[in-house]
Amino acid sequence: MKWKALVKTIAPTIGMALGGPAAGVAVKFMAEKLLGDGLAGEQEIADFVLGSSPEQLAEFRALDNKFRLQMSQLDIDVFELEVRDRDSARGLASKTSLLPQVALSVLFIGGYFALLFFLFGGEVALDGTH
């Protein structure tokens, strides 16, 4: 994931798209523009970005403007998509109950400390003796 952070620093619009619902569009755009192969995957793009020279990274910044223009022509605001995606997740979290998560947390933490008590409390020996 280090390459995505680098992309987000150099080309913020493409980087934002990579972390949201428009990730497929961003990957295809980068594959076509950087590698000349629209079918290239994330690994090939990652290898290219991490192995790029400073000059290539400067060209990549110019691609960010082209991507922003392409998205605006399609009437897609990448930053607005990200905001709506987070908002819908927060809305779902506020509408659902926390009881299952709390119950599982209590169960796991209780089990952990019970296991520690029995192992270090001398009640159960690992060699089978009491």
TIRO-2110 file (N, C-alpha, C; in Angstrom, 1 decimal):
// TIRO-2110
0.8, -1.2, 0.0, N, 1, A
0.0, 0.0, 0.0, CA, 1, A
0.9, 1.3, 0.0, C, 1, A
2.2, 1.1, 0.0, N, 2, A
3.1, 2.3, 0.1, CA, 2, A
2.9, 3.1, -1.2, C, 2, A
2.7, 2.4, -2.3, N, 3, A
2.6, 3.1, -3.6, CA, 3, A
1.4, 3.9, -3.7, C, 3, A
0.3, 3.5, -3.1, N, 4, A
-0.9, 4.3, -3.1, CA, 4, A
-0.7, 5.6, -2.3, C, 4, A
0.0, 5.6, -1.2, N, 5, A
0.3, 6.8, -0.5, CA, 5, A
1.2, 7.8, -1.3, C, 5, A
2.1, 7.2, -2.1, N, 6, A
2.9, 8.0, -2.9, CA, 6, A
2.1, 8.7, -4.0, C, 6, A
1.2, 7.9, -4.6, N, 7, A
0.3, 8.4, -5.6, CA, 7, A
-0.6, 9.5, -5.1, C, 7, A
-1.1, 9.3, -3.9, N, 8, A
-2.0, 10.3, -3.2, CA, 8, A
-1.2, 11.6, -3.0, C, 8, A
0.1, 11.5, -2.7, N, 9, A
0.9, 12.7, -2.5, CA, 9, A
1.2, 13.5, -3.8, C, 9, A
1.5, 12.7, -4.8, N, 10, A
1.9, 13.3, -6.1, CA, 10, A
0.6, 13.7, -6.9, C, 10, A
-0.3, 12.9, -7.0, N, 11, A
-1.6, 13.1, -7.7, CA, 11, A
-2.8, 12.9, -6.9, C, 11, A
-3.2, 13.9, -6.1, N, 12, A
-4.3, 13.7, -5.1, CA, 12, A
-5.6, 13.3, -5.7, C, 12, A
-6.0, 13.7, -6.9, N, 13, A
-7.3, 13.2, -7.4, CA, 13, A
-7.2, 11.7, -7.7, C, 13, A
-6.2, 11.3, -8.4, N, 14, A
-6.1, 9.8, -8.6, CA, 14, A
-5.9, 9.1, -7.3, C, 14, A
-5.1, 9.6, -6.4, N, 15, A
-5.0, 8.9, -5.1, CA, 15, A
-6.3, 8.8, -4.4, C, 15, A
-7.1, 9.8, -4.4, N, 16, A
-8.4, 9.8, -3.7, CA, 16, A
-9.3, 8.7, -4.4, C, 16, A
-9.2, 8.7, -5.7, N, 17, A
-10.0, 7.7, -6.5, CA, 17, A
-9.6, 6.3, -6.2, C, 17, A
-8.3, 6.1, -5.9, N, 18, A
-7.8, 4.7, -5.6, CA, 18, A
-8.4, 4.2, -4.3, C, 18, A
-8.7, 5.1, -3.4, N, 19, A
-9.1, 4.7, -2.1, CA, 19, A
-10.7, 4.6, -2.0, C, 19, A
-11.4, 4.9, -3.0, N, 20, A
-12.8, 5.0, -3.0, CA, 20, A
-13.5, 4.1, -4.0, C, 20, A
-14.8, 4.4, -4.3, N, 21, A
-15.6, 3.6, -5.2, CA, 21, A
-15.1, 3.8, -6.6, C, 21, A
-14.3, 4.7, -7.0, N, 22, A
-13.8, 4.9, -8.4, CA, 22, A
-12.5, 4.2, -8.6, C, 22, A
-12.1, 3.3, -7.8, N, 23, A
-10.8, 2.7, -7.8, CA, 23, A
-10.5, 2.0, -9.2, C, 23, A
-11.5, 1.3, -9.7, N, 24, A
-11.3, 0.6, -11.0, CA, 24, A
-11.0, 1.6, -12.1, C, 24, A
-11.7, 2.7, -12.1, N, 25, A
-11.5, 3.7, -13.1, CA, 25, A
-10.1, 4.3, -13.0, C, 25, A
-9.7, 4.6, -11.8, N, 26, A
-8.3, 5.1, -11.6, CA, 26, A
-7.2, 4.1, -12.0, C, 26, A
-7.4, 2.9, -11.7, N, 27, A
-6.4, 1.9, -12.1, CA, 27, A
-6.3, 1.7, -13.6, C, 27, A
-7.5, 1.7, -14.2, N, 28, A
-7.5, 1.6, -15.7, CA, 28, A
-6.9, 2.8, -16.3, C, 28, A
-7.2, 4.0, -15.8, N, 29, A
-6.6, 5.2, -16.3, CA, 29, A
-5.1, 5.2, -16.2, C, 29, A
-4.6, 4.8, -15.0, N, 30, A
-3.1, 4.8, -14.8, CA, 30, A
-2.5, 3.7, -15.7, C, 30, A
-3.1, 2.6, -15.9, N, 31, A
-2.6, 1.5, -16.7, CA, 31, A
-2.5, 2.0, -18.1, C, 31, A
-3.5, 2.7, -18.6, N, 32, A
-3.4, 3.2, -20.0, CA, 32, A
-2.4, 4.3, -20.2, C, 32, A
-2.4, 5.2, -19.3, N, 33, A
-1.5, 6.4, -19.5, CA, 33, A
-0.1, 6.1, -19.1, C, 33, A
0.2, 5.4, -18.0, N, 34, A
1.5, 5.1, -17.6, CA, 34, A
2.2, 4.0, -18.3, C, 34, A
1.4, 2.9, -18.5, N, 35, A
2.0, 1.7, -19.0, CA, 35, A
1.6, 1.4, -20.5, C, 35, A
0.6, 2.1, -21.0, N, 36, A
0.2, 1.9, -22.3, CA, 36, A
-0.6, 0.6, -22.5, C, 36, A
-1.0, 0.0, -21.4, N, 37, A
-1.8, -1.3, -21.4, CA, 37, A
-3.0, -1.1, -20.5, C, 37, A
-4.2, -1.0, -21.0, N, 38, A
-5.4, -0.9, -20.2, CA, 38, A
-5.7, -2.1, -19.4, C, 38, A
-5.1, -3.2, -19.6, N, 39, A
-5.4, -4.4, -18.9, CA, 39, A
-4.4, -4.7, -17.7, C, 39, A
-3.4, -3.8, -17.6, N, 40, A
-2.4, -4.0, -16.5, CA, 40, A
-3.1, -3.9, -15.2, C, 40, A
-2.6, -4.6, -14.2, N, 41, A
-3.2, -4.6, -12.9, CA, 41, A
-2.5, -3.7, -11.9, C, 41, A
-2.9, -3.8, -10.7, N, 42, A
-2.3, -2.9, -9.6, CA, 42, A
-0.9, -3.2, -9.4, C, 42, A
-0.5, -4.5, -9.5, N, 43, A
0.9, -4.8, -9.2, CA, 43, A
1.9, -4.2, -10.2, C, 43, A
1.5, -4.2, -11.5, N, 44, A
2.3, -3.6, -12.5, CA, 44, A
2.4, -2.1, -12.3, C, 44, A
1.3, -1.5, -11.9, N, 45, A
1.3, 0.0, -11.7, CA, 45, A
2.1, 0.3, -10.5, C, 45, A
2.0, -0.5, -9.4, N, 46, A
2.8, -0.3, -8.2, CA, 46, A
4.3, -0.4, -8.5, C, 46, A
4.7, -1.4, -9.3, N, 47, A
6.1, -1.5, -9.7, CA, 47, A
6.6, -0.3, -10.5, C, 47, A
5.8, 0.2, -11.4, N, 48, A
6.1, 1.4, -12.2, CA, 48, A
6.3, 2.6, -11.3, C, 48, A
5.3, 2.8, -10.4, N, 49, A
5.3, 4.0, -9.6, CA, 49, A
6.5, 4.0, -8.6, C, 49, A
6.7, 2.9, -8.0, N, 50, A
7.8, 2.8, -7.0, CA, 50, A
9.2, 2.9, -7.7, C, 50, A
9.3, 2.5, -9.0, N, 51, A
10.5, 2.5, -9.7, CA, 51, A
10.7, 3.7, -10.6, C, 51, A
9.8, 4.7, -10.4, N, 52, A
9.8, 5.9, -11.3, CA, 52, A
10.9, 6.9, -10.9, C, 52, A
11.4, 7.6, -11.9, N, 53, A
12.4, 8.6, -11.7, CA, 53, A
11.6, 9.9, -11.3, C, 53, A
12.3, 10.9, -10.8, N, 54, A
11.6, 12.2, -10.5, CA, 54, A
10.9, 12.8, -11.7, C, 54, A
11.5, 12.7, -12.9, N, 55, A
10.9, 13.2, -14.1, CA, 55, A
9.6, 12.5, -14.4, C, 55, A
9.6, 11.2, -14.3, N, 56, A
8.4, 10.5, -14.5, CA, 56, A
7.3, 10.8, -13.5, C, 56, A
7.7, 11.1, -12.2, N, 57, A
6.7, 11.4, -11.2, CA, 57, A
6.2, 12.8, -11.5, C, 57, A
7.0, 13.7, -12.1, N, 58, A
6.5, 15.0, -12.5, CA, 58, A
5.5, 14.9, -13.6, C, 58, A
5.7, 14.0, -14.5, N, 59, A
4.7, 13.8, -15.6, CA, 59, A
3.4, 13.2, -15.0, C, 59, A
3.6, 12.4, -14.0, N, 60, A
2.4, 11.8, -13.3, CA, 60, A
1.5, 12.8, -12.7, C, 60, A
2.1, 13.9, -12.2, N, 61, A
1.3, 15.0, -11.6, CA, 61, A
0.5, 15.6, -12.7, C, 61, A
1.0, 15.7, -14.0, N, 62, A
0.2, 16.3, -15.1, CA, 62, A
-0.9, 15.3, -15.4, C, 62, A
-0.7, 14.1, -15.3, N, 63, A
-1.8, 13.1, -15.5, CA, 63, A
-2.9, 13.3, -14.5, C, 63, A
-2.6, 13.8, -13.3, N, 64, A
-3.7, 14.0, -12.4, CA, 64, A
-4.7, 15.0, -12.9, C, 64, A
-4.2, 16.1, -13.6, N, 65, A
-5.0, 17.1, -14.1, CA, 65, A
-5.9, 16.5, -15.3, C, 65, A
-5.3, 15.6, -16.1, N, 66, A
-6.1, 15.0, -17.1, CA, 66, A
-7.2, 14.1, -16.6, C, 66, A
-6.8, 13.4, -15.5, N, 67, A
-7.8, 12.5, -14.8, CA, 67, A
-9.0, 13.3, -14.3, C, 67, A
-8.6, 14.5, -13.6, N, 68, A
-9.7, 15.3, -13.1, CA, 68, A
-10.6, 15.8, -14.2, C, 68, A
-10.0, 16.2, -15.3, N, 69, A
-10.7, 16.7, -16.5, CA, 69, A
-11.6, 15.6, -17.0, C, 69, A
-11.1, 14.4, -17.1, N, 70, A
-11.9, 13.3, -17.6, CA, 70, A
-13.1, 13.0, -16.7, C, 70, A
-12.8, 13.0, -15.4, N, 71, A
-13.9, 12.8, -14.4, CA, 71, A
-15.0, 13.9, -14.5, C, 71, A
-14.5, 15.1, -14.7, N, 72, A
-15.5, 16.2, -14.7, CA, 72, A
-16.3, 16.1, -16.0, C, 72, A
-15.7, 15.6, -17.1, N, 73, A
-16.5, 15.4, -18.3, CA, 73, A
-17.6, 14.4, -18.2, C, 73, A
-17.3, 13.4, -17.3, N, 74, A
-18.3, 12.3, -17.0, CA, 74, A
-19.2, 12.8, -15.9, C, 74, A
-19.0, 14.0, -15.4, N, 75, A
-19.8, 14.5, -14.3, CA, 75, A
-19.6, 13.7, -13.0, C, 75, A
-18.4, 13.4, -12.7, N, 76, A
-18.0, 12.6, -11.5, CA, 76, A
-17.1, 13.4, -10.7, C, 76, A
-17.4, 13.7, -9.5, N, 77, A
-16.5, 14.4, -8.6, CA, 77, A
-15.9, 13.4, -7.6, C, 77, A
-14.7, 13.0, -7.8, N, 78, A
-14.0, 12.0, -7.0, CA, 78, A
-14.1, 12.3, -5.5, C, 78, A
-13.9, 13.5, -5.2, N, 79, A
-13.8, 13.9, -3.8, CA, 79, A
-15.2, 13.8, -3.2, C, 79, A
-16.3, 14.1, -3.9, N, 80, A
-17.6, 14.0, -3.5, CA, 80, A
-18.0, 12.6, -3.3, C, 80, A
-17.5, 11.7, -4.2, N, 81, A
-17.8, 10.2, -4.0, CA, 81, A
-17.2, 9.7, -2.7, C, 81, A
-16.0, 10.2, -2.4, N, 82, A
-15.4, 9.8, -1.2, CA, 82, A
-16.2, 10.2, 0.1, C, 82, A
-16.7, 11.4, 0.0, N, 83, A
-17.4, 12.0, 1.1, CA, 83, A
-18.7, 11.2, 1.3, C, 83, A
-19.4, 10.9, 0.2, N, 84, A
-20.7, 10.2, 0.2, CA, 84, A
-20.5, 8.8, 0.7, C, 84, A
-19.3, 8.2, 0.3, N, 85, A
-19.0, 6.8, 0.7, CA, 85, A
-18.8, 6.7, 2.2, C, 85, A
-18.1, 7.7, 2.8, N, 86, A
-17.9, 7.7, 4.2, CA, 86, A
-19.2, 8.0, 5.0, C, 86, A
-20.0, 8.9, 4.4, N, 87, A
-21.2, 9.3, 5.0, CA, 87, A
-22.2, 8.1, 5.1, C, 87, A
-22.3, 7.4, 4.1, N, 88, A
-23.2, 6.2, 4.1, CA, 88, A
-22.7, 5.2, 5.1, C, 88, A
-21.4, 5.0, 5.2, N, 89, A
-20.9, 4.0, 6.2, CA, 89, A
-21.2, 4.5, 7.6, C, 89, A
-21.1, 5.8, 7.9, N, 90, A
-21.4, 6.4, 9.2, CA, 90, A
-22.9, 6.2, 9.5, C, 90, A
-23.7, 6.5, 8.4, N, 91, A
-25.1, 6.3, 8.6, CA, 91, A
-25.5, 4.9, 9.0, C, 91, A
-24.9, 3.9, 8.3, N, 92, A
-25.2, 2.5, 8.6, CA, 92, A
-24.8, 2.2, 10.0, C, 92, A
-23.6, 2.7, 10.5, N, 93, A
-23.1, 2.4, 11.8, CA, 93, A
-24.1, 3.0, 12.9, C, 93, A
-24.7, 4.2, 12.6, N, 94, A
-25.6, 4.8, 13.5, CA, 94, A
-26.9, 4.1, 13.6, C, 94, A
-27.3, 3.4, 12.5, N, 95, A
-28.6, 2.7, 12.5, CA, 95, A
-28.6, 1.3, 13.0, C, 95, A
-27.4, 0.7, 13.1, N, 96, A
-27.3, -0.7, 13.6, CA, 96, A
-27.0, -0.7, 15.1, C, 96, A
-27.2, -1.9, 15.6, N, 97, A
-27.0, -2.1, 17.1, CA, 97, A
-25.5, -2.4, 17.3, C, 97, A
-24.9, -2.0, 18.4, N, 98, A
-23.6, -2.4, 18.8, CA, 98, A
-23.5, -3.6, 19.6, C, 98, A
-24.7, -4.2, 20.0, N, 99, A
-24.8, -5.3, 20.9, CA, 99, A
-23.9, -6.5, 20.4, C, 99, A
-24.0, -6.9, 19.1, N, 100, A
-23.2, -8.1, 18.7, CA, 100, A
-21.7, -7.8, 18.9, C, 100, A
-21.2, -6.6, 18.6, N, 101, A
-19.8, -6.4, 18.7, CA, 101, A
-19.4, -6.3, 20.2, C, 101, A
-20.2, -5.7, 21.0, N, 102, A
-19.9, -5.7, 22.4, CA, 102, A
-19.9, -7.1, 23.0, C, 102, A
-20.9, -7.9, 22.7, N, 103, A
-20.9, -9.3, 23.2, CA, 103, A
-19.7, -10.1, 22.8, C, 103, A
-19.3, -10.0, 21.5, N, 104, A
-18.1, -10.7, 21.1, CA, 104, A
-16.9, -10.2, 21.8, C, 104, A
-16.8, -8.9, 22.0, N, 105, A
-15.6, -8.4, 22.6, CA, 105, A
-15.5, -8.8, 24.1, C, 105, A
-16.6, -8.8, 24.8, N, 106, A
-16.6, -9.3, 26.2, CA, 106, A
-16.3, -10.8, 26.2, C, 106, A
-16.8, -11.6, 25.3, N, 107, A
-16.5, -13.0, 25.2, CA, 107, A
-15.1, -13.3, 25.0, C, 107, A
-14.5, -12.6, 24.0, N, 108, A
-13.1, -12.8, 23.7, CA, 108, A
-12.1, -12.4, 24.8, C, 108, A
-12.4, -11.2, 25.4, N, 109, A
-11.6, -10.7, 26.5, CA, 109, A
-11.7, -11.6, 27.7, C, 109, A
-12.9, -12.0, 28.0, N, 110, A
-13.1, -12.9, 29.2, CA, 110, A
-12.4, -14.2, 29.0, C, 110, A
-12.5, -14.8, 27.8, N, 111, A
-11.8, -16.0, 27.5, CA, 111, A
-10.3, -15.9, 27.6, C, 111, A
-9.8, -14.7, 27.1, N, 112, A
-8.4, -14.5, 27.1, CA, 112, A
-7.9, -14.5, 28.6, C, 112, A
-8.6, -13.7, 29.5, N, 113, A
-8.1, -13.7, 30.8, CA, 113, A
-8.4, -15.0, 31.6, C, 113, A
-9.4, -15.7, 31.2, N, 114, A
-9.7, -17.0, 31.8, CA, 114, A
-8.5, -17.9, 31.5, C, 114, A
-8.1, -17.9, 30.2, N, 115, A
-7.0, -18.8, 29.8, CA, 115, A
-5.7, -18.4, 30.6, C, 115, A
-5.4, -17.1, 30.7, N, 116, A
-4.3, -16.7, 31.4, CA, 116, A
-4.3, -17.1, 32.9, C, 116, A
-5.5, -17.0, 33.5, N, 117, A
-5.7, -17.4, 34.9, CA, 117, A
-5.4, -18.9, 35.1, C, 117, A
-5.9, -19.7, 34.2, N, 118, A
-5.7, -21.1, 34.3, CA, 118, A
-4.3, -21.5, 34.0, C, 118, A
-3.6, -20.9, 33.0, N, 119, A
-2.3, -21.2, 32.7, CA, 119, A
-1.3, -20.8, 33.8, C, 119, A
-1.4, -19.6, 34.2, N, 120, A
-0.5, -19.0, 35.2, CA, 120, A
-0.9, -19.2, 36.6, C, 120, A
-2.2, -19.5, 36.8, N, 121, A
-2.7, -19.7, 38.2, CA, 121, A
-2.3, -21.1, 38.8, C, 121, A
-1.8, -22.0, 38.0, N, 122, A
-1.4, -23.3, 38.5, CA, 122, A
-2.5, -24.3, 38.5, C, 122, A
-3.7, -24.0, 38.0, N, 123, A
-4.8, -24.9, 38.0, CA, 123, A
-4.6, -26.0, 36.9, C, 123, A
-4.0, -25.6, 35.8, N, 124, A
-3.8, -26.6, 34.7, CA, 124, A
-2.3, -26.6, 34.3, C, 124, A
-1.7, -27.7, 34.4, N, 125, A
-0.3, -27.8, 34.0, CA, 125, A
-0.2, -28.3, 32.6, C, 125, A
0.8, -27.9, 31.8, N, 126, A
0.9, -28.3, 30.4, CA, 126, A
1.3, -29.7, 30.3, C, 126, A
2.0, -30.3, 31.3, N, 127, A
2.4, -31.7, 31.2, CA, 127, A
1.4, -32.7, 31.7, C, 127, A
0.2, -32.2, 32.1, N, 128, A
-0.9, -33.1, 32.5, CA, 128, A
-0.9, -33.4, 34.0, C, 128, A
0.0, -32.9, 34.8, N, 129, A
0.0, -33.1, 36.2, CA, 129, A
-0.7, -31.9, 36.9, C, 129, A
-1.2, -32.1, 38.1, N, 130, A
-1.9, -31.1, 38.8, CA, 130, A
-1.1, -30.4, 39.8, C, 130, A
END
